[in-house]
């Protein structure tokens, strides 16, 4: 090696050392004030849209992934039965109103209208007997529905038994590696679906039994009304305390008017519920409503996700929380959009670790404890305009960097 080469080396080595030291200082200053995690995703509210009344779907006005405004009509349920119920309720109110007017008018003329009162009480008796027939028909319908639900329960029980046997066979086969995991998972899913169907059929039977009991109670009540009406007829025939009886009928007629108005309100409410509207502005998802489909009260039809109200859930290690505070600035890098950085800030820190809310939380008191670094969800809210185009979708993977110290 020549003296010239040695001199160059003596110059280059210090320069390289200075560059390395400078790079180390810069990296330390740059990264020491940042906590980051790639265990993060976009979150949003999900608003389920369920039916409030049962019936047949007549219209479905939306498709999957459609943007809708709050109040938009999503689904219409056939409302003819509900309109008929409202008409009957209004007719009953008119009958109750007429009965009230009749009873009120008859108060000062009770002594002169004993015969007329007898006719009215006989009409009430006829109406009460008609009520017995109506209640009996309702009971028969409820009993028929219970029979159908019981038969359906037997079917799903058979399905569950078959699914359980298939699942047991799959357990033995998967233990011997004779089937794929996919086949095993399919059998497990079929077994879970069969169990859910059994649970649903049990609920339907319970509801049908409740309806039968309610119908039986109505039959008893109708018979009681007949007995009361018969007693009124006998009292009208004897004619004692006519004025007191007339005044009592006025009070009863007033109660019937109030009852009829309540029935009208309920019928109108049920009619309004046949139109299912969007609760918020957002995108339609998980749509499972089709024209002609028969739905039950409370059955889910679809869900709406408001894309303009999203946030980031970042799961930081518990060892990273030392310097993270509410209000600190954050950068969000969305995997789907490359190097684009969205600005945000720390909104809140969860009250517990993710494991604490898991389906099977860790049990550390068993004597075989192994320390595992836990992760704590941190909510990061995007600053105004960061998601102006509504491009973020719940569930997207992101990388979050929280600026824990101001850069100098």
C-alpha positions in Angstrom: 0.0 0.0 0.0 1.4 3.4 -1.0 1.6 6.4 1.2 -1.0 8.1 -0.9 -3.5 5.3 -0.5 -2.8 5.3 3.3 -3.6 9.0 3.4 -6.8 8.6 1.6 -7.9 5.8 4.0 -7.1 8.0 7.0 -9.3 10.7 5.5 -12.2 8.4 4.4 -12.5 6.4 7.7 -13.2 9.5 9.9 -15.7 10.8 7.3 -17.6 7.4 7.3 -17.6 7.5 11.1 -19.0 11.0 11.2 -21.7 10.0 8.7 -22.7 6.9 10.8 -22.8 8.9 14.0 -24.9 11.6 12.4 -27.3 9.1 10.9 -27.6 7.4 14.3 -28.3 10.7 16.0 -31.0 11.5 13.4 -32.6 8.1 13.7 -32.7 8.3 17.5 -34.2 11.8 17.4 -36.7 10.8 14.7 -38.0 7.5 16.1 -37.7 8.1 19.8 -40.7 10.3 19.8 -42.9 7.9 17.7 -44.9 4.8 18.7 -46.2 2.8 15.8 -48.2 -0.4 15.2 -49.4 -2.3 12.2 -52.0 -4.1 14.3 -54.7 -1.6 13.4 -57.8 -1.4 11.3 -60.6 1.0 10.3 -63.7 0.9 12.4 -67.2 2.3 12.0 -70.7 2.0 13.4 -72.9 -0.7 11.9 -76.6 0.1 12.1 -78.8 -3.0 11.8 -82.2 -2.6 10.1 -84.8 -5.0 11.3 -88.5 -5.4 10.7 -90.9 -4.2 13.4 -93.9 -6.2 12.1 -94.1 -9.6 10.3 -95.4 -10.0 6.8 -94.5 -10.5 3.2 -92.0 -8.2 1.6 -93.7 -6.3 -1.3 -90.8 -4.0 -2.4 -87.0 -3.9 -1.9 -85.7 -0.5 -3.1 -82.0 -0.9 -2.5 -79.2 -3.1 -3.6 -76.0 -4.3 -1.9 -73.4 -1.5 -1.4 -75.8 1.3 -2.4 -75.4 4.7 -0.7 -78.7 5.8 0.9 -79.8 8.9 2.7 -81.4 8.9 6.2 -85.1 8.4 5.9 -84.9 6.6 2.5 -87.5 3.9 2.0 -85.6 0.6 2.0 -88.2 -2.1 2.2 -92.0 -2.1 2.0 -94.0 -4.9 3.6 -97.4 -5.9 2.3 -99.7 -3.6 4.3 -103.2 -4.9 3.4 -103.7 -6.8 6.6 -102.6 -3.9 8.6 -104.9 -1.5 6.8 -107.8 -4.0 7.5 -106.8 -4.1 11.1 -106.9 -0.3 11.2 -110.3 -0.2 9.6 -111.7 -2.7 12.1 -110.2 -0.7 15.0 -111.8 2.5 13.7 -115.1 0.8 13.3 -114.9 -0.5 16.8 -114.2 3.0 18.0 -117.3 4.3 16.3 -119.3 1.5 17.9 -117.9 2.4 21.3 -118.6 6.1 20.7 -122.2 5.3 19.7 -122.5 3.1 22.8 -121.3 6.0 25.0 -123.7 8.5 23.4 -126.5 6.1 23.8 -125.7 5.4 27.5 -125.2 9.1 28.3 -128.5 10.1 26.7 -130.3 7.4 28.6 -129.3 8.6 32.0 -132.2 11.1 32.5 -134.6 8.8 30.8 -133.8 5.6 32.6 -137.1 5.1 34.3 -139.0 5.6 31.0 -136.7 3.4 28.9 -136.4 0.2 30.9 -137.6 -1.8 27.8 -135.1 0.0 25.6 -132.3 -0.7 28.0 -133.3 -4.3 28.0 -132.9 -4.4 24.2 -129.5 -2.8 24.4 -128.3 -5.3 27.0 -129.5 -8.1 24.9 -127.6 -6.6 21.9 -124.5 -6.5 24.2 -125.1 -10.1 25.0 -125.2 -11.0 21.3 -122.0 -9.0 20.7 -120.3 -10.8 23.7 -121.4 -14.2 22.2 -119.9 -13.1 18.9 -116.7 -12.2 20.8 -116.6 -15.7 22.2 -116.8 -17.1 18.6 -114.0 -14.7 17.5 -111.8 -15.6 20.5 -112.4 -19.3 19.8 -111.3 -18.9 16.2 -108.2 -17.0 17.3 -107.5 -19.9 19.7 -107.8 -22.5 16.9 -105.5 -20.4 14.7 -102.9 -20.1 17.5 -103.2 -23.9 18.2 -102.6 -24.6 14.5 -99.5 -22.4 14.4 -98.2 -24.2 17.5 -98.7 -27.6 15.7 -96.8 -26.2 12.7 -94.0 -25.0 15.0 -93.8 -28.3 16.8 -93.6 -30.2 13.5 -90.8 -27.8 12.3 -89.0 -28.4 15.6 -89.0 -32.1 15.0 -87.5 -31.5 11.5 -84.7 -29.4 12.8 -84.0 -31.8 15.6 -83.6 -34.5 13.0 -81.2 -32.2 11.1 -79.3 -31.5 14.2 -78.9 -35.2 15.0 -77.6 -35.9 11.6 -75.2 -32.9 11.7 -74.0 -34.0 15.1 -73.2 -37.5 13.9 -71.5 -36.1 10.8 -69.4 -33.8 13.0 -68.4 -36.6 15.3 -67.2 -38.6 12.3 -65.3 -35.6 11.0 -63.6 -35.3 14.4 -62.3 -38.9 14.2 -61.2 -38.4 10.5 -59.5 -35.1 11.1 -57.6 -36.7 14.0 -56.3 -39.2 11.5 -55.6 -36.6 8.8 -58.0 -38.4 6.5 -59.9 -35.3 5.6 -59.1 -31.7 5.0 -59.5 -28.9 7.5 -62.0 -27.4 5.1 -64.2 -30.5 5.3 -64.0 -30.5 9.0 -64.8 -26.8 9.2 -67.8 -27.3 6.9 -69.1 -30.1 9.2 -68.6 -27.9 12.2 -70.4 -25.0 10.5 -73.3 -27.3 9.6 -73.5 -28.5 13.2 -73.6 -25.0 14.5 -76.2 -24.0 12.0 -78.3 -27.0 13.0 -78.0 -26.0 16.7 -79.1 -22.4 15.8 -82.1 -23.8 13.9 -83.1 -25.9 16.9 -82.8 -22.9 19.2 -84.9 -20.8 16.8 -87.5 -23.5 16.6 -87.7 -23.7 20.4 -88.2 -19.9 20.4 -91.0 -20.2 17.8 -92.6 -23.0 19.9 -92.4 -20.8 23.0 -93.9 -17.9 21.1 -96.7 -20.1 19.7 -97.4 -21.5 23.1 -97.6 -18.0 24.4 -100.1 -17.1 21.7 -102.1 -20.2 22.5 -102.2 -19.1 26.2 -103.2 -15.6 25.2 -105.9 -16.9 23.0 -107.2 -19.1 25.8 -107.2 -16.1 28.1 -109.3 -14.2 25.4 -111.7 -17.1 25.3 -112.1 -17.0 29.1 -112.4 -13.3 28.9 -115.1 -13.5 26.2 -117.0 -16.1 28.2 -116.7 -13.7 31.2 -118.1 -10.9 29.0 -121.0 -13.1 28.0 -121.7 -13.8 31.7 -121.6 -10.1 32.5 -123.9 -9.3 29.6 -126.3 -12.0 30.7 -126.2 -10.6 34.1 -126.9 -7.1 32.7 -129.9 -8.6 30.8 -131.2 -10.1 34.0 -130.7 -6.9 35.9 -132.5 -4.9 33.2 -135.4 -7.4 33.3 -135.7 -6.9 37.1 -135.2 -3.1 36.8 -133.7 -2.4 40.3 -131.3 0.5 40.7 -131.7 1.4 37.0 -130.1 4.8 37.3 -127.0 3.4 38.9 -126.7 0.7 36.2 -127.1 3.3 33.5 -124.3 5.5 35.0 -122.1 2.4 35.2 -122.7 1.7 31.5 -121.7 5.2 30.7 -118.4 4.7 32.5 -117.9 1.3 30.7 -118.6 3.0 27.3 -116.0 5.6 28.1 -113.5 2.9 28.9 -114.3 1.1 25.6 -113.7 4.3 23.7 -110.3 4.7 25.3 -109.6 1.1 24.6 -110.6 1.5 21.0 -108.4 4.5 20.6 -105.5 2.6 21.9 -106.2 -0.2 19.4 -106.3 2.4 16.6 -103.0 3.8 17.7 -101.4 0.4 17.7 -102.9 -0.5 14.3 -101.6 2.8 12.9 -98.2 2.2 14.4 -98.1 -1.3 12.9 -99.1 0.1 9.5 -96.3 2.7 9.7 -93.9 0.0 10.5 -94.6 -1.7 7.1 -92.4 1.0 5.6 -88.8 0.4 6.6 -86.6 3.5 6.3 -82.8 4.1 6.6 -81.9 5.2 10.1 -78.8 7.0 9.0 -77.0 8.0 5.8 -74.6 5.3 4.7 -73.9 2.3 2.6 -76.2 -0.8 2.4 -74.5 -4.0 3.4 -75.5 -7.6 4.5 -78.7 -7.3 2.5 -80.8 -10.4 2.8 -84.3 -9.1 2.0 -86.0 -10.2 -1.2 -89.5 -9.5 -2.7 -91.9 -12.3 -1.6 -89.9 -13.2 1.4 -92.0 -13.7 4.6 -90.4 -12.1 7.6 -91.0 -12.1 11.3 -91.0 -9.2 13.7 -87.4 -8.3 14.6 -85.9 -10.2 11.7 -82.7 -8.5 10.3 -83.1 -7.3 6.7 -79.8 -5.4 6.1 -77.3 -3.2 7.8 -76.1 0.4 7.0 -72.5 1.6 7.5 -72.0 5.4 7.6 -68.7 5.8 5.7 -68.3 9.4 6.8 -68.1 8.4 10.5 -65.0 6.1 10.7 -62.1 5.9 13.1 -59.0 3.8 13.6 -58.6 1.2 16.3 -54.9 0.7 16.9 -53.8 -2.2 19.2 -50.6 -1.0 20.8 -48.5 -3.2 23.1 -48.8 -2.3 26.7 -45.1 -1.4 26.7 -45.8 1.3 24.2 -48.4 3.2 26.2 -46.0 5.0 28.5 -45.9 8.2 26.4 -49.2 7.9 24.5 -51.7 10.5 25.6 -55.1 11.7 24.4 -54.9 14.5 21.9 -51.5 13.5 20.5 -51.1 13.8 16.7 -51.0 10.6 14.7 -50.3 9.5 11.1 -52.4 6.7 9.5 -51.0 4.8 6.5 -53.7 2.7 4.8 -52.4 -0.5 3.2 -54.9 -0.2 0.3 -53.6 3.3 -0.7 -49.9 2.8 -0.5 -47.8 5.7 1.0 -50.7 8.1 1.5 -50.6 9.4 5.1 -53.8 10.6 6.8 -53.6 13.0 9.7 -55.4 12.3 12.9 -55.1 12.3 16.7 -55.6 10.1 19.7 -59.2 10.3 20.8 -59.2 7.7 23.7 -57.5 4.7 25.2 -59.5 1.6 26.0 -60.3 0.8 29.6 -59.0 -2.8 29.2 -56.8 -4.9 27.0 -58.2 -6.7 24.0 -57.7 -10.1 25.7 -59.9 -9.0 28.6 -62.9 -8.7 26.2 -62.2 -11.9 24.3 -64.6 -14.8 24.2 -62.2 -16.9 26.3 -60.1 -14.5 28.4 -56.8 -15.8 29.8 -56.9 -17.5 33.2 -53.7 -16.5 35.0 -54.6 -18.2 38.4 -54.2 -21.7 37.1 -50.5 -22.1 38.1 -49.0 -22.3 34.6 -48.9 -18.6 33.9 -46.8 -17.5 30.9 -46.4 -13.7 30.6 -47.5 -12.4 27.3 -47.3 -8.8 26.2 -50.9 -7.5 26.0 -52.3 -5.1 23.5 -54.6 -2.2 24.4 -56.9 -0.7 21.8 -56.3 3.0 21.1 -59.0 5.0 19.2 -57.5 7.4 16.6 -59.9 9.9 15.0 -59.1 11.3 11.6 -58.8 15.1 11.4 -61.3 17.0 9.3 -61.1 16.3 5.6 -58.8 13.3 5.9 -61.6 11.0 4.7 -63.4 13.5 2.5 -63.9 11.0 -0.3 -65.2 8.3 2.0 -62.6 5.9 0.7 -62.0 4.1 4.0 -63.9 0.9 4.7 -64.3 -0.7 8.1 -61.9 -3.6 8.5 -59.1 -2.1 6.3 -55.6 -2.7 7.6 -53.6 0.4 8.5 -50.4 1.4 10.1 -50.6 4.0 12.9 -47.8 6.2 14.1 -48.5 8.3 17.2 -46.2 11.4 17.7 -45.5 11.2 21.4 -42.9 14.0 21.4 -42.7 17.1 19.4 -39.9 17.0 16.8 -37.3 19.7 17.3 
